[in-house]
Structures are given as structure tokens and as C-alpha cells.
Amino acid sequence: MDLLLIITILTLLLLLLSLLLIYSKVYRKTLGRLSFVLILFAMLSFPHYSIIRKESQALLSVDLNTVSTVFLITWITTAICLLIGTFFRFGVRIEDESDMYMN
């Protein structure tokens, strides 16, 4: 249980950081957009919360296929968000690139 909790916390921190990386490059940072990012994080982290809650109860036993599926979906989502955030963060604008070759 302790290892599962540590992996869950690290996974959710990485997901939150990747979503905040995307939010950092939003043109207008408003409260509505920040709340959208936080709601999206809550929606993506809810399966982990339910798995950890079921695992902590002694009455219910969670199937390892369910746990691995939840982690796989979250890791794929995290990788996609991290790629999008990295592209927005370090991407070159097309207008800037076309000015380089106009000499």
C-alpha cells in the first residue's frame, strides 16, 4: 500500500506540473482558465483517489488489472499534456521562423 501511495502521489504531481506548464503559456491567464485546469486535474485524478480509497479499506480488494489500467491511462494523459506543454513552451512561432530566412 505504501508503494502504491508513493507512486500515485508522484504521478499526480507530474500530471499537475504538466497541466500548469500548459497554463503558463496561455495568452490571458484568468481565474476561469485556472479553474478549468484545476477541474481537469480533479477529473483526471479521481480514479486514483477511488483506487487508493478502495485499497485502504480492508473489506474491498482491488484487482491489479484495474490499478494498472488507471495508471496507464493517467501516464498516457500526462505524457500528452507534457508534450503539449513542452511544445508551447519551447516552440518557435512560424512568423519568427519565416523572418529568419527572409535575408
C-alpha positions in Angstrom: 0.0 0.0 0.0 2.8 2.4 0.8 4.5 1.9 -2.6 1.2 2.4 -4.4 0.6 5.6 -2.5 4.0 7.0 -3.3 3.7 6.1 -7.0 0.2 7.7 -7.0 1.4 10.9 -5.4 4.4 11.2 -7.8 2.1 10.5 -10.8 -0.4 13.1 -9.8 2.4 15.7 -9.1 3.7 15.1 -12.6 0.2 15.5 -14.1 -0.3 18.7 -12.1 3.0 20.1 -13.3 2.3 19.3 -16.9 -1.1 21.0 -16.7 0.4 24.0 -15.1 3.1 24.1 -17.8 0.3 24.4 -20.4 -1.4 27.0 -18.3 1.8 29.1 -18.0 1.7 29.6 -21.8 -1.9 30.6 -22.0 -2.3 34.1 -23.5 -4.7 35.5 -20.9 -4.4 34.0 -17.5 -7.8 34.4 -16.0 -9.5 32.8 -13.0 -11.8 30.8 -15.3 -8.9 29.2 -17.1 -7.1 28.4 -13.9 -10.3 26.8 -12.6 -10.6 24.8 -15.8 -7.1 23.4 -15.3 -7.9 22.6 -11.7 -11.2 20.9 -12.6 -9.4 18.9 -15.4 -6.8 17.8 -12.8 -9.5 16.8 -10.4 -11.3 14.8 -13.1 -8.1 13.0 -14.1 -7.0 12.3 -10.5 -10.4 11.0 -9.4 -9.7 7.4 -10.5 -6.6 7.4 -8.4 -8.4 8.7 -5.4 -11.1 6.0 -5.7 -8.5 3.2 -6.2 -6.5 4.3 -3.1 -9.7 4.7 -1.0 -10.8 1.1 -2.0 -7.4 -0.3 -1.4 -7.1 1.3 2.1 -10.4 -0.3 3.1 -9.9 -3.8 4.4 -13.2 -5.1 3.0 -12.6 -4.5 -0.7 -9.8 -5.9 -2.7 -8.8 -4.1 -5.9 -7.9 -6.1 -8.9 -4.4 -5.4 -10.2 -5.7 -5.0 -13.8 -7.9 -2.1 -12.6 -4.9 -0.4 -10.9 -2.7 -0.9 -13.9 -5.3 0.4 -16.3 -5.9 3.5 -14.2 -2.1 4.2 -14.1 -1.7 3.5 -17.8 -4.5 6.0 -18.7 -3.0 8.6 -16.4 0.5 8.2 -17.6 -0.6 8.5 -21.3 -2.6 11.6 -20.4 0.4 13.0 -18.5 2.7 12.3 -21.4 0.4 14.0 -23.9 0.0 17.1 -21.6 3.7 17.2 -21.1 4.4 17.1 -24.8 1.8 19.8 -25.5 3.3 22.0 -22.7 6.8 21.5 -23.9 5.7 22.4 -27.5 4.0 25.6 -26.3 7.0 26.4 -24.0 9.8 25.9 -26.4 8.1 26.0 -29.8 9.1 28.5 -32.4 6.4 30.6 -33.9 6.0 30.4 -37.7 6.2 34.1 -38.1 9.6 34.2 -36.3 10.9 31.4 -38.4 9.9 32.9 -41.7 11.7 36.2 -40.7 14.9 34.2 -40.3 15.0 33.1 -43.9 14.0 36.4 -45.5 17.5 37.8 -45.6 
